[in-house]
Amino acid sequence: MEEQLRQFLARQWPDADEIEIEEFAIIAGGYSRETYRFNASVRRGAVRDSMPMILRKDPPVAAAILQTSREMEHNLLHRVKEHTGIPVSHSHFVENDPVTFGERAMLIERVHGSGEPSLLFHGGANESQAESVATHLCELLAELHLSDVSKLNPAGELNDPRNEGIDVSSWTRYMETTFAYYLKSYERMAFAPIPVFYDGFLTLRRQKQRELPLVLCHGDFNPSNFLYENGRVTALIDWENSHVGDPREDLGWLALMDFLTNTNILGSVKEDGGFLQHYNKLTGFNVTQEEVGYFSMFSGANIGIPVISAVRRRLSKEHDGLLNLYMLLPVIQSQMVFFQCLGYPMPTAGGA
Amino acid sequence: MLTTPSIAEVIEGIQISLARDILPEVRSANAQTCVVMIQGLLQTIAQRVPVETQLMAVEMNEMTATLRDIASLLGEASGSAADSIRSRAQELGSRADLPPIPSYEEVNGGHRELSQGIVDTLDDLDALLRDGNANAEGALARLRQHIAPRTLQEFAIYTVGAGMAGRG
């Protein structure tokens, strides 16, 4: 892989006299993409630069948890950098030819900062930074949701990035077409009957919410998708599931993942009385806790459908990777969010 | 509970990963041997789990019958050993036979069919609710009364500590 990288960078930087790949290593924990860290040491004449980089590569199609486009992510990173103050990695290159790295890939800047949110909570080494990091994260989310969608999505490729018939011509059409996508998807994802998910999908359709402006959603706004340092977020990462949608989706997904990853982002903001209150003050969206619960289910379905479909492909032996078997754990644990949001009764002694 | 994947399928997935992802990275001969031992032990679990309950039940019934037969074959033999066998046959051999326990495949198939029936009922109740049927809400509540404890059971089974592996 190092030699493939060196040759690729030599083609991109024909003015470089010498390129070396240093400290190449896989980064553990990326569930949807294979990610590798390295330094590109580039000499031009007498000057040598060391560039910290990440190779972000698609897994084989059958094993992929999310089928997303590296080119779309590359373009979006450029637009976020250009049109907002949100810190993101610079995306250097995208390679759509799978021959080069085995699958499609992109090369992005490796931003400094810790990617270990667990150190912020429960007595972790960075606990003193938790409040300021969570507050900054809240402010970045508000900024994203207030950004001009037409600038971040000028050609409309984030309207329906999965090509599932999502119509963003209005909030109502967006919700209706998304419900149709969820229900249609149940059949192809359910490796076994999963009543609580199906109940959730049907209930989402029956219990429509109030309308809010459609915005650019990060799409995977969870505690593992940011880096931090000295009490500030240094980068929001993993924009591959970005799409035009309801801003409450990012809040709902954060709430769900805060629960699943045993972090406490939502409980760490004190400004204005809490994360949601601070977000509401910044955006004026007046999102309620109940709406966050509803959109936990909504966004849980959005990401759950491709994830559970990947588990199903594993169980039907289309591939034999361990990750998609392990993903059963969060998938089944996430049923509890549906359980709570649907108001399921707690069993009483002696049963129903 | 969620019966897919089966325990055997999960173990097979672990074995594949041990062989492909772990073993090639293991440097010491001792650790390599440990991985091979783990593979062997996992294989025994995969083979044991689907038949364990049925085999225990069958063997229990056979043991009670055997203890009775042994005592009967000894006839009127005297002495403490013979008395002990007769006493054991009376005590342990008088246990009532367990009913036959259905095979894993039979229970799994039935469970899946009924679970699909629950999902299909959710669909029908949704149609009734959207049509404004006055009784559908109560019927849905009854269905959720069934789904709730099984969801809690699944959560308990699939929760193995805080957080998600590798996610910082």
HADDOCK unambig.tbl for C-alpha pairs under 7 A between the chains (distance, minus, plus):
assign (segid A and resid 28 and name CA) (segid B and resid 166 and name CA) 5.82 0.50 0.50
assign (segid A and resid 29 and name CA) (segid B and resid 165 and name CA) 6.99 0.50 0.50
assign (segid A and resid 29 and name CA) (segid B and resid 166 and name CA) 4.06 0.50 0.50
assign (segid A and resid 29 and name CA) (segid B and resid 167 and name CA) 4.85 0.50 0.50
assign (segid A and resid 115 and name CA) (segid B and resid 168 and name CA) 6.36 0.50 0.50
assign (segid A and resid 116 and name CA) (segid B and resid 168 and name CA) 4.03 0.50 0.50
assign (segid A and resid 117 and name CA) (segid B and resid 168 and name CA) 5.98 0.50 0.50
assign (segid A and resid 118 and name CA) (segid B and resid 168 and name CA) 5.87 0.50 0.50
assign (segid A and resid 192 and name CA) (segid B and resid 4 and name CA) 6.15 0.50 0.50
assign (segid A and resid 193 and name CA) (segid B and resid 112 and name CA) 6.93 0.50 0.50
assign (segid A and resid 193 and name CA) (segid B and resid 115 and name CA) 5.76 0.50 0.50
assign (segid A and resid 193 and name CA) (segid B and resid 116 and name CA) 5.43 0.50 0.50
assign (segid A and resid 193 and name CA) (segid B and resid 119 and name CA) 6.76 0.50 0.50
assign (segid A and resid 195 and name CA) (segid B and resid 118 and name CA) 6.79 0.50 0.50
assign (segid A and resid 195 and name CA) (segid B and resid 119 and name CA) 5.29 0.50 0.50
assign (segid A and resid 196 and name CA) (segid B and resid 147 and name CA) 6.95 0.50 0.50
assign (segid A and resid 198 and name CA) (segid B and resid 119 and name CA) 6.90 0.50 0.50
assign (segid A and resid 199 and name CA) (segid B and resid 122 and name CA) 6.44 0.50 0.50
assign (segid A and resid 202 and name CA) (segid B and resid 126 and name CA) 6.74 0.50 0.50
assign (segid A and resid 224 and name CA) (segid B and resid 167 and name CA) 6.26 0.50 0.50
assign (segid A and resid 260 and name CA) (segid B and resid 163 and name CA) 6.12 0.50 0.50
assign (segid A and resid 261 and name CA) (segid B and resid 162 and name CA) 6.63 0.50 0.50
assign (segid A and resid 261 and name CA) (segid B and resid 163 and name CA) 3.90 0.50 0.50
assign (segid A and resid 261 and name CA) (segid B and resid 164 and name CA) 5.83 0.50 0.50
assign (segid A and resid 262 and name CA) (segid B and resid 162 and name CA) 5.80 0.50 0.50
assign (segid A and resid 262 and name CA) (segid B and resid 163 and name CA) 5.28 0.50 0.50
assign (segid A and resid 315 and name CA) (segid B and resid 5 and name CA) 6.85 0.50 0.50
assign (segid A and resid 320 and name CA) (segid B and resid 13 and name CA) 6.93 0.50 0.50
assign (segid A and resid 322 and name CA) (segid B and resid 13 and name CA) 6.30 0.50 0.50
assign (segid A and resid 322 and name CA) (segid B and resid 14 and name CA) 6.97 0.50 0.50
assign (segid A and resid 322 and name CA) (segid B and resid 17 and name CA) 6.06 0.50 0.50
assign (segid A and resid 329 and name CA) (segid B and resid 158 and name CA) 5.47 0.50 0.50
assign (segid A and resid 329 and name CA) (segid B and resid 159 and name CA) 6.88 0.50 0.50
assign (segid A and resid 332 and name CA) (segid B and resid 154 and name CA) 6.93 0.50 0.50
assign (segid A and resid 332 and name CA) (segid B and resid 155 and name CA) 6.39 0.50 0.50
assign (segid A and resid 332 and name CA) (segid B and resid 158 and name CA) 6.75 0.50 0.50
assign (segid A and resid 333 and name CA) (segid B and resid 155 and name CA) 5.30 0.50 0.50
assign (segid A and resid 333 and name CA) (segid B and resid 158 and name CA) 6.73 0.50 0.50
assign (segid A and resid 333 and name CA) (segid B and resid 159 and name CA) 6.83 0.50 0.50
assign (segid A and resid 335 and name CA) (segid B and resid 151 and name CA) 6.99 0.50 0.50
assign (segid A and resid 344 and name CA) (segid B and resid 144 and name CA) 6.20 0.50 0.50
assign (segid A and resid 344 and name CA) (segid B and resid 148 and name CA) 5.83 0.50 0.50
assign (segid A and resid 345 and name CA) (segid B and resid 145 and name CA) 6.30 0.50 0.50
assign (segid A and resid 345 and name CA) (segid B and resid 148 and name CA) 6.38 0.50 0.50
assign (segid A and resid 346 and name CA) (segid B and resid 148 and name CA) 6.78 0.50 0.50
assign (segid A and resid 347 and name CA) (segid B and resid 148 and name CA) 6.99 0.50 0.50
assign (segid A and resid 347 and name CA) (segid B and resid 149 and name CA) 5.95 0.50 0.50
assign (segid A and resid 352 and name CA) (segid B and resid 145 and name CA) 6.42 0.50 0.50
